[in-house]
Amino acid sequence: MAFPEPRRYTPLRSPYQAPVRGTLLANRYALLSVSDKNGLVPFARQLCDAGFVILSTGGTAKTLAAGGVAVPPVDRMTNP
């Protein structure tokens, strides 16, 4: 019994260019919003070390900033 030839898959082509490094689409983001802040800062640091940009609002953002984690203002990210 003969097996059929395997299909060769080609990458999908898109009319859009790949995102440029440093743009919203080229980065990985994590939105953190929690009520229990225990362990939040070490967790956020691990995400930063893994290459994520942390986004947060309100009290969570204040806690992260007080812990030394860089948190860009969310309005800067959502209102270009």
Backbone as JSON, one array per atom type, in Angstrom:
{
  "sequence": "MAFPEPRRYTPLRSPYQAPVRGTLLANRYALLSVSDKNGLVPFARQLCDAGFVILSTGGTAKTLAAGGVAVPPVDRMTNP",
  "N": [[0.84, -1.17, 0.0], [0.63, 2.13, -0.92], [1.56, 5.26, 0.4], [0.16, 8.55, 0.3], [1.76, 11.48, -1.09], [3.2, 13.79, 1.17], [1.62, 16.88, 2.0], [2.85, 20.09, 1.14], [3.23, 22.79, 3.05], [2.94, 26.25, 2.75], [4.03, 29.39, 4.04], [1.52, 31.66, 5.14], [0.58, 34.37, 3.13], [0.44, 37.86, 3.48], [-1.14, 41.02, 2.96], [-0.2, 42.89, 4.66], [2.55, 44.45, 6.32], [5.13, 43.07, 8.37], [5.09, 43.75, 11.87], [6.91, 46.54, 13.14], [9.68, 46.49, 15.29], [9.12, 47.55, 18.58], [6.67, 48.68, 18.23], [3.14, 48.62, 19.0], [2.14, 46.1, 18.17], [4.4, 44.53, 17.99], [5.38, 43.99, 20.48], [5.07, 42.1, 23.55], [2.42, 42.02, 25.76], [1.18, 42.31, 29.12], [-1.67, 42.54, 30.97], [-2.32, 43.57, 34.11], [-4.47, 43.37, 36.81], [-5.49, 43.29, 39.91], [-7.09, 42.41, 43.03], [-6.04, 41.4, 45.39], [-2.95, 42.13, 46.38], [-0.75, 40.7, 47.2], [2.34, 39.28, 46.53], [2.4, 40.33, 44.0], [4.34, 42.14, 42.89], [6.83, 40.62, 42.63], [5.89, 38.71, 40.78], [5.21, 40.34, 38.58], [7.76, 41.31, 37.97], [8.98, 38.97, 37.05], [7.53, 38.58, 34.71], [8.36, 40.87, 33.3], [11.09, 40.27, 33.03], [10.82, 38.18, 31.28], [10.25, 39.48, 28.99], [7.88, 40.86, 28.7], [5.73, 43.73, 28.5], [4.32, 45.52, 31.04], [1.0, 46.37, 31.69], [-1.3, 48.35, 33.47], [-3.85, 49.65, 35.66], [-5.04, 52.11, 38.04], [-5.01, 51.16, 41.49], [-3.45, 48.86, 41.31], [-1.47, 49.58, 39.46], [-0.21, 51.61, 40.93], [0.83, 50.13, 43.07], [2.63, 48.47, 41.69], [4.39, 50.41, 40.61], [5.4, 51.52, 42.99], [6.8, 49.33, 43.82], [8.88, 49.31, 42.08], [8.5, 48.44, 39.48], [8.27, 49.1, 36.1], [5.57, 50.77, 34.74], [3.82, 51.73, 32.07], [1.64, 54.53, 31.44], [-1.72, 53.6, 30.93], [-3.49, 55.07, 29.34], [-1.77, 56.24, 27.54], [-1.13, 54.1, 25.96], [-3.55, 53.35, 24.86], [-4.67, 55.56, 23.65], [-3.47, 56.85, 21.02]],
  "CA": [[0.0, 0.0, 0.0], [1.44, 3.34, -1.03], [1.04, 6.43, 1.11], [0.19, 9.74, -0.55], [2.82, 12.45, -0.82], [2.77, 14.79, 2.16], [1.41, 18.23, 1.48], [3.83, 21.09, 1.55], [2.54, 24.01, 3.47], [3.71, 27.48, 2.6], [3.55, 30.41, 4.97], [0.46, 32.52, 4.63], [1.04, 35.69, 2.69], [-0.47, 38.9, 3.93], [-0.85, 42.33, 2.38], [0.33, 43.76, 5.71], [3.95, 44.24, 6.65], [5.37, 42.63, 9.73], [5.21, 44.9, 12.76], [8.25, 47.03, 13.43], [9.99, 46.33, 16.71], [8.82, 48.74, 19.36], [5.28, 49.09, 18.04], [2.19, 47.9, 19.85], [1.97, 44.72, 17.75], [5.65, 43.77, 18.05], [5.69, 43.68, 21.87], [4.15, 41.24, 24.29], [1.86, 42.79, 26.86], [0.43, 41.64, 30.17], [-2.53, 43.47, 31.7], [-2.47, 43.09, 35.47], [-5.44, 44.07, 37.63], [-5.81, 42.33, 40.97], [-7.52, 43.01, 44.3], [-5.07, 40.94, 46.39], [-1.66, 42.54, 45.84], [0.32, 39.85, 47.74], [3.13, 38.58, 45.51], [2.22, 40.95, 42.68], [5.57, 42.74, 42.37], [7.74, 39.59, 42.1], [5.28, 38.12, 39.59], [5.36, 41.3, 37.49], [9.18, 41.33, 37.6], [9.23, 37.78, 36.23], [6.97, 38.87, 33.38], [9.27, 41.83, 32.66], [12.3, 39.53, 32.67], [10.47, 37.33, 30.14], [10.06, 40.32, 27.82], [6.55, 41.47, 28.64], [5.47, 45.09, 28.95], [3.21, 45.43, 31.98], [-0.02, 47.41, 31.66], [-2.16, 48.28, 34.63], [-4.52, 50.9, 36.02], [-5.46, 52.28, 39.42], [-4.21, 50.73, 42.63], [-2.46, 47.87, 40.89], [-0.36, 50.33, 38.86], [0.5, 52.29, 42.02], [1.58, 49.11, 43.79], [3.76, 48.07, 40.85], [5.34, 51.53, 40.54], [6.05, 51.6, 44.29], [7.71, 48.19, 43.9], [9.97, 49.46, 41.12], [8.17, 47.85, 38.18], [7.87, 50.15, 35.15], [4.21, 50.6, 34.22], [3.45, 52.91, 31.28], [0.22, 54.9, 31.6], [-2.58, 52.88, 30.0], [-4.05, 55.99, 28.36], [-0.76, 56.44, 26.5], [-1.15, 52.93, 25.08], [-4.85, 53.18, 24.19], [-4.99, 56.79, 22.92], [-2.22, 57.25, 20.35]],
  "C": [[0.89, 1.24, 0.0], [0.75, 4.49, -0.29], [1.11, 7.65, 0.2], [1.34, 10.66, -0.15], [2.33, 13.44, 0.24], [2.59, 16.15, 1.51], [2.51, 19.16, 1.98], [3.08, 22.37, 1.86], [3.47, 25.21, 3.29], [3.17, 28.5, 3.59], [2.46, 31.26, 4.33], [1.04, 33.87, 4.22], [-0.02, 36.71, 3.07], [-0.13, 40.21, 3.24], [-0.23, 43.29, 3.39], [1.79, 43.44, 5.97], [4.05, 43.76, 8.09], [5.54, 43.84, 10.63], [6.67, 45.26, 13.02], [8.49, 46.91, 14.92], [9.73, 47.65, 17.43], [7.4, 49.26, 19.16], [4.38, 48.23, 18.91], [2.11, 46.42, 19.47], [3.23, 43.88, 17.91], [5.99, 43.36, 19.48], [4.67, 42.72, 22.46], [3.71, 42.01, 25.52], [1.16, 41.89, 27.86], [-0.36, 42.71, 30.92], [-2.79, 42.87, 33.08], [-3.46, 43.98, 36.21], [-5.93, 43.08, 38.68], [-6.29, 43.08, 42.21], [-6.55, 42.62, 45.42], [-3.67, 41.17, 45.83], [-0.49, 41.69, 46.35], [1.03, 39.11, 46.61], [3.07, 39.2, 44.13], [3.54, 41.44, 42.09], [6.56, 41.68, 41.87], [7.2, 38.93, 40.82], [5.46, 39.04, 38.39], [6.82, 41.39, 37.03], [9.54, 40.13, 36.73], [8.69, 37.98, 34.83], [7.87, 39.83, 32.62], [10.55, 41.14, 32.2], [12.06, 38.63, 31.46], [10.16, 38.14, 28.89], [8.7, 40.96, 27.68], [6.59, 42.93, 29.08], [4.23, 45.01, 29.82], [2.28, 46.63, 31.79], [-0.91, 47.24, 32.88], [-2.79, 49.65, 34.88], [-4.74, 50.94, 37.53], [-4.48, 51.81, 40.46], [-3.15, 49.71, 42.27], [-1.25, 48.57, 40.28], [0.46, 51.04, 39.93], [1.36, 51.31, 42.8], [2.81, 48.68, 42.99], [4.81, 49.17, 40.78], [6.1, 51.67, 41.86], [7.05, 50.47, 44.48], [8.83, 48.23, 42.87], [9.73, 48.82, 39.77], [7.66, 48.97, 37.27], [6.49, 49.83, 34.58], [3.86, 51.85, 33.41], [1.98, 53.25, 31.5], [-0.64, 54.23, 30.52], [-3.16, 53.82, 28.95], [-3.06, 56.31, 27.25], [-0.79, 55.29, 25.49], [-2.45, 52.84, 24.29], [-5.28, 54.41, 23.4], [-3.74, 57.31, 22.23], [-2.15, 58.73, 20.03]]
}
